[in-house]
Amino acid sequence: MTQSTTRSRKFKAILAGGIVLGVGAAVTLAAWTDNEWAEGTFGAGSFNVQGSTDGSTFTDHESTDGAASLSFDLAGGDNLTPGDTTAAPFVLRLDGETSYDASVVLENATGGGDNPAALTYEIVTVANAGACSADATGTSIVPAGTALGSTAGAQGFDLTAGADATEGAPVTLCFKVTADDTLDQGQNTNAQWQFTATSAE
């Protein structure tokens, strides 16, 4: 082996070592890290609908057992004869803690007892509880002639939240129930209506 061949191999070995060292240095530099953290705290708003049968005393009616008892005219709606219409108000509003407006729909209606097929109902909005009567007119929520256990044709409506922890503007619903010629005397019929409110942005 000549001296120049030996030098050439040493030179190549030094170059190869330099390359390895260079790669090792690059990996070491890439391993440096630094961290930044961010944090947020989130509070949920409030949402609650209340009902009233007179427009002044509001409370929650959240189940069938706790349903508000509507006071129908004609001695409470228990003296109907064929062709009669009896009416009762039900007022909805958002409470003072509620942060959002609401969209409301009539979710369910039931009719039971002895004469449900002889009764139909209608719901319109009126200015206040005192304006609810058998001949009241207003925006239709449920059309006249709807079967007692049906929600067919029901329209949704909106509730507006109040500002600065005040209650929202009330919406007064006037329920009107009409008896037809098939009404049997001395019988009792009961009905329940379920409204569902959904918060709106």
C-alpha positions as CSV (number, residue, x, y, z in Angstrom):
1,M,0.0,0.0,0.0
2,T,1.4,3.4,-1.0
3,Q,1.6,6.4,1.3
4,S,-0.8,8.4,-0.9
5,T,-3.4,5.6,-0.7
6,T,-3.2,5.6,3.0
7,R,-3.6,9.4,3.2
8,S,-6.6,9.1,0.9
9,R,-8.4,6.7,3.1
10,K,-7.7,8.8,6.2
11,F,-9.1,11.8,4.4
12,K,-12.2,9.9,3.5
13,A,-12.6,8.7,7.1
14,I,-12.2,12.2,8.4
15,L,-14.9,13.5,5.9
16,A,-17.2,10.7,6.9
17,G,-16.7,11.5,10.6
18,G,-17.4,15.2,9.8
19,I,-20.7,14.3,8.2
20,V,-21.7,12.2,11.2
21,L,-20.8,15.0,13.5
22,G,-22.8,17.4,11.4
23,V,-25.9,15.3,11.5
24,G,-25.5,14.8,15.3
25,A,-25.3,18.5,15.8
26,A,-28.5,19.1,13.8
27,V,-30.5,16.6,15.9
28,T,-29.3,18.2,19.1
29,L,-30.4,21.7,18.0
30,A,-33.9,20.4,16.9
31,A,-34.5,19.0,20.4
32,W,-34.8,22.4,22.0
33,T,-38.4,23.2,23.0
34,D,-40.5,25.9,24.6
35,N,-44.1,25.8,25.8
36,E,-47.0,28.3,26.0
37,W,-50.3,27.5,27.7
38,A,-53.7,29.1,27.4
39,E,-56.6,28.8,29.7
40,G,-60.3,29.7,29.6
41,T,-63.2,29.6,32.1
42,F,-66.7,29.1,30.8
43,G,-70.0,29.8,32.6
44,A,-73.4,28.6,31.3
45,G,-76.3,30.9,30.9
46,S,-79.7,30.2,32.4
47,F,-82.9,29.2,30.7
48,N,-86.4,28.7,32.2
49,V,-89.9,29.2,31.1
50,Q,-92.7,29.9,33.5
51,G,-96.5,29.7,33.2
52,S,-99.5,31.5,34.7
53,T,-103.2,31.0,34.5
54,D,-104.0,34.6,35.3
55,G,-101.0,36.6,34.0
56,S,-99.7,37.7,37.4
57,T,-98.6,34.7,39.4
58,F,-96.0,32.7,37.5
59,T,-94.4,29.4,38.4
60,D,-93.0,26.2,36.8
61,H,-95.2,23.4,35.5
62,E,-92.7,20.8,34.4
63,S,-94.6,17.5,34.4
64,T,-98.1,16.1,33.8
65,D,-98.6,15.8,37.5
66,G,-97.8,19.5,38.0
67,A,-99.7,20.8,35.0
68,A,-101.3,24.2,35.5
69,S,-105.1,23.8,35.9
70,L,-106.8,26.2,33.4
71,S,-109.9,27.9,34.7
72,F,-112.4,27.7,31.8
73,D,-115.5,30.0,31.9
74,L,-119.0,28.5,31.9
75,A,-118.6,27.6,35.6
76,G,-115.1,26.1,34.9
77,G,-116.1,24.4,31.7
78,D,-118.1,21.8,33.5
79,N,-121.6,22.9,32.2
80,L,-121.1,22.5,28.5
81,T,-124.0,21.8,26.2
82,P,-123.7,21.0,22.4
83,G,-122.5,24.1,20.5
84,D,-121.0,25.8,23.5
85,T,-117.4,27.2,23.5
86,T,-115.5,27.8,26.7
87,A,-112.2,29.6,27.1
88,A,-109.3,29.9,29.4
89,P,-106.0,31.8,29.3
90,F,-102.5,30.4,29.8
91,V,-99.5,32.9,29.9
92,L,-95.9,32.0,29.2
93,R,-92.8,34.1,29.8
94,L,-89.0,33.6,30.4
95,D,-87.9,34.2,34.0
96,G,-85.5,37.0,35.0
97,E,-82.4,34.7,35.1
98,T,-82.9,33.6,31.5
99,S,-80.1,34.6,29.1
100,Y,-81.6,33.6,25.8
101,D,-84.8,34.1,23.7
102,A,-86.9,31.0,23.1
103,S,-88.8,29.3,20.4
104,V,-91.9,27.5,21.7
105,V,-93.9,24.7,20.1
106,L,-97.0,22.7,21.2
107,E,-95.3,19.4,21.6
108,N,-98.1,17.1,22.7
109,A,-101.9,17.2,23.4
110,T,-104.0,14.5,25.0
111,G,-107.7,14.1,25.6
112,G,-109.3,11.5,27.8
113,G,-112.4,10.6,29.7
114,D,-115.9,10.1,28.4
115,N,-116.4,12.8,25.7
116,P,-113.0,13.6,24.0
117,A,-114.4,12.9,20.5
118,A,-117.2,15.5,21.1
119,L,-114.7,18.3,21.9
120,T,-112.4,20.3,19.6
121,Y,-110.1,23.2,20.5
122,E,-108.4,26.3,19.2
123,I,-105.5,28.4,20.6
124,V,-105.0,32.1,19.7
125,T,-102.7,34.7,21.2
126,V,-104.4,37.7,22.9
127,A,-103.2,40.9,24.6
128,N,-103.6,39.6,28.2
129,A,-105.5,37.1,30.3
130,G,-108.6,39.3,30.6
131,A,-108.9,39.4,26.8
132,C,-109.4,35.6,26.6
133,S,-113.0,34.7,25.8
134,A,-115.1,32.4,23.6
135,D,-115.1,35.0,20.8
136,A,-111.5,36.1,21.2
137,T,-109.5,36.5,18.0
138,G,-105.7,36.8,17.6
139,T,-102.8,35.1,16.0
140,S,-103.6,31.4,15.5
141,I,-101.4,28.9,17.3
142,V,-103.8,25.9,16.8
143,P,-106.6,26.2,14.3
144,A,-110.2,26.0,15.3
145,G,-111.8,22.5,15.0
146,T,-108.6,20.6,16.1
147,A,-109.3,17.3,17.8
148,L,-108.7,17.4,21.5
149,G,-105.7,15.0,21.5
150,S,-104.1,16.5,18.3
151,T,-101.5,19.1,17.6
152,A,-102.2,19.1,13.8
153,G,-101.6,22.6,12.3
154,A,-100.0,24.0,15.4
155,Q,-97.7,27.0,14.9
156,G,-94.7,27.9,17.0
157,F,-94.1,31.3,18.6
158,D,-91.3,33.2,20.3
159,L,-90.6,34.3,23.8
160,T,-88.2,37.2,24.4
161,A,-85.8,37.3,27.3
162,G,-85.8,40.4,29.5
163,A,-82.8,42.6,30.1
164,D,-80.9,43.2,33.3
165,A,-82.4,40.2,35.2
166,T,-86.0,41.2,34.5
167,E,-88.6,38.8,33.3
168,G,-89.3,38.5,29.6
169,A,-92.4,39.8,27.8
170,P,-95.4,37.5,28.4
171,V,-97.3,35.8,25.6
172,T,-100.9,35.0,26.5
173,L,-102.5,32.0,24.9
174,C,-106.3,31.7,24.8
175,F,-107.6,28.1,24.8
176,K,-111.1,27.8,23.3
177,V,-112.8,24.4,23.6
178,T,-116.1,23.7,21.7
179,A,-118.6,20.9,22.2
180,D,-120.4,19.4,19.2
181,D,-123.8,17.7,18.9
182,T,-122.4,14.3,20.0
183,L,-121.7,15.6,23.5
184,D,-123.1,13.1,26.1
185,Q,-124.6,14.7,29.2
186,G,-123.2,14.2,32.7
187,Q,-119.8,13.0,31.5
188,N,-116.3,14.4,32.2
189,T,-113.4,14.9,29.8
190,N,-109.8,15.9,30.6
191,A,-107.1,17.3,28.4
192,Q,-103.4,18.2,28.7
193,W,-101.2,20.3,26.5
194,Q,-97.4,20.2,26.6
195,F,-95.3,23.2,25.3
196,T,-91.6,22.8,24.7
197,A,-89.3,25.9,24.6
198,T,-85.9,25.8,23.0
199,S,-83.3,28.4,23.6
200,A,-82.4,30.6,20.6
201,E,-79.1,32.4,19.9
